[in-house]
Amino acid sequence: MKRALLFIFMTVCVLGMSACSSKDAMPETSDSASNPVQNTDISNLNGGKIWSEQDIVSMFSLVQETDWEYIDCVLIPDHASDRVGAVLFRNDKEQSSNVAFFDADGYFQQYGTYAKMSDEPDFQYLGGGAVTFKLETEDGIIYNYTITISIDGSNVNFKAEDDLPK
C-alpha cells in the first residue's frame, strides 16, 4: 500500500514539474474562466489539507501570466462555493484589477474590473464567497469594491458592488 501511494505521489510530482516548465502551454484566461493548476500535495488526496496563504500564492504562481502582478491573497476558511483562497492581482496588459478564486484542486475562476487599484488595496475576505479591496477613481477618490462568487453546478456567478456615492 505504501509503495502504491509513493508511486502515485512520485508520478504526480514528475508530471507537475514537467507541466510547470512549459508556461506557454497554459491556456489564456478571461473573466469567469476556469483553469487547472497541478496540485502535488498528497495530503489533499485524503481531504486533510490545511490551507495557508503560501499554498494559494503557489497555485497562482503556476498560472500567472507575465502581465499579471500579484498584489495579495486571502484564505476562504468557510469554503464558500468550494473555494479555498483568492488572489488579488493587476493585469497590466488589460489595465484591470482582478481576483482569482481557487478551489482545492487548483482550478480557478477570475473576475476583474477596468479600474485602478488603490496603492493600499486592503484585500479582505468577508465570508460567503465575498472579497473586498480598494480602488481609486480618476479624481483620486478611494472606494471599496466587493466581488462575490457563487457556484451552482457548472454555473459560475459573480456579483460586483462598490460604495461610490451615486
C-alpha positions in Angstrom: 0.0 0.0 0.0 2.8 2.4 0.9 4.6 1.6 -2.3 1.4 2.4 -4.4 1.0 5.7 -2.6 4.7 6.6 -3.1 4.4 5.7 -6.8 1.3 7.8 -7.3 3.0 10.7 -5.4 6.2 10.5 -7.5 4.2 10.3 -10.7 2.2 13.4 -9.8 5.4 15.2 -8.9 7.1 14.4 -12.2 4.1 15.4 -14.2 3.7 18.5 -12.2 7.3 19.5 -12.8 7.0 18.9 -16.5 3.8 20.9 -16.7 5.4 23.8 -14.8 8.4 24.0 -17.2 6.1 24.9 -20.1 4.4 28.2 -19.2 3.4 28.7 -22.9 1.2 25.6 -22.7 -1.1 27.2 -20.1 -4.4 28.4 -21.6 -5.2 32.1 -21.5 -7.9 33.1 -19.1 -10.7 35.6 -19.3 -13.4 36.7 -16.9 -15.1 33.7 -15.2 -12.6 31.3 -16.9 -11.7 28.0 -15.2 -8.2 26.7 -15.5 -6.4 23.8 -13.9 -3.3 24.0 -11.7 -1.2 21.0 -10.9 -1.6 20.2 -7.2 1.0 17.8 -6.0 0.2 17.8 -2.3 -0.6 14.2 -1.3 -2.4 15.2 1.9 -5.1 16.9 -0.3 -5.9 13.5 -1.8 -7.2 12.5 1.6 -9.1 15.7 2.2 -7.0 16.6 5.2 -5.3 19.7 3.7 -4.9 22.7 5.9 -4.5 25.6 3.6 -2.1 28.5 4.0 -1.7 31.7 2.1 1.6 30.3 0.8 -0.4 27.5 -0.8 -2.7 29.9 -2.6 0.3 32.0 -3.7 2.0 28.9 -5.1 -1.1 27.9 -7.1 -1.3 31.4 -8.5 2.4 31.4 -9.5 1.8 28.3 -11.6 -0.8 30.1 -13.8 0.5 33.6 -13.5 0.9 35.4 -16.9 3.8 37.8 -17.5 1.4 40.7 -17.4 -0.1 39.8 -14.1 1.2 41.5 -11.0 0.5 39.6 -7.7 -0.9 42.0 -5.0 -2.2 40.0 -2.1 -4.1 36.8 -1.2 -6.7 35.7 1.4 -7.9 32.3 2.6 -11.5 31.4 2.3 -11.9 29.5 5.6 -15.7 28.8 5.1 -15.0 27.1 1.7 -17.9 29.1 0.1 -18.6 27.6 -3.3 -15.8 25.1 -2.6 -13.1 27.8 -2.8 -10.1 27.7 -0.6 -8.4 31.1 -1.4 -8.4 34.1 -3.6 -5.7 36.2 -5.2 -5.8 39.9 -5.9 -3.8 40.9 -8.9 -3.3 43.6 -11.5 -3.3 42.8 -15.2 -1.1 45.4 -16.8 -1.9 44.4 -20.3 -5.6 44.8 -19.8 -5.2 47.6 -17.2 -7.6 45.8 -14.9 -7.8 44.8 -11.3 -8.7 41.1 -10.8 -9.5 38.4 -8.3 -8.8 34.7 -9.0 -10.9 32.3 -6.7 -9.1 29.0 -6.3 -10.5 25.6 -5.3 -8.6 22.8 -3.6 -7.8 21.1 -7.0 -6.2 24.2 -8.3 -9.0 25.3 -10.6 -9.8 29.0 -10.5 -12.4 31.5 -11.8 -11.5 35.1 -12.2 -13.3 38.3 -12.3 -11.9 41.8 -12.9 -12.8 45.4 -13.4 -11.2 48.1 -15.6 -10.4 50.3 -12.7 -7.2 51.5 -10.9 -6.3 49.7 -7.8 -5.5 51.8 -4.7 -1.9 52.0 -3.6 -3.2 50.3 -0.4 -5.9 47.8 -1.6 -6.6 46.3 1.9 -7.7 42.9 0.4 -10.0 41.1 2.8 -12.3 38.1 2.8 -15.8 39.0 4.1 -17.3 35.5 4.2 -19.9 33.8 2.0 -17.6 34.0 -1.1 -17.2 37.8 -0.9 -13.9 39.6 -1.1 -13.3 43.4 -0.9 -10.5 45.7 -1.9 -10.0 49.4 -2.6 -10.0 51.0 -6.0 -9.3 54.6 -7.0 -11.2 56.9 -9.4 -9.5 59.2 -11.8 -10.3 62.0 -9.4 -8.3 60.2 -6.6 -11.4 59.1 -4.6 -10.7 55.7 -2.8 -13.7 53.3 -2.6 -14.4 49.7 -1.7 -15.1 47.2 -4.4 -16.7 43.9 -3.4 -16.8 40.7 -5.6 -18.9 37.7 -4.5 -18.6 34.4 -6.2 -21.3 31.8 -6.2 -21.2 28.4 -8.0 -24.2 26.2 -8.7 -23.2 23.1 -10.6 -21.5 24.4 -13.7 -22.9 27.9 -13.4 -20.4 30.5 -12.0 -21.8 33.8 -11.0 -20.2 37.0 -9.8 -21.8 39.9 -8.1 -19.8 43.2 -8.0 -20.7 46.1 -5.8 -18.9 49.4 -4.9 -19.6 52.0 -2.3 -19.2 55.1 -4.6 -21.8 57.7 -3.9 -24.5 57.6 -6.6 
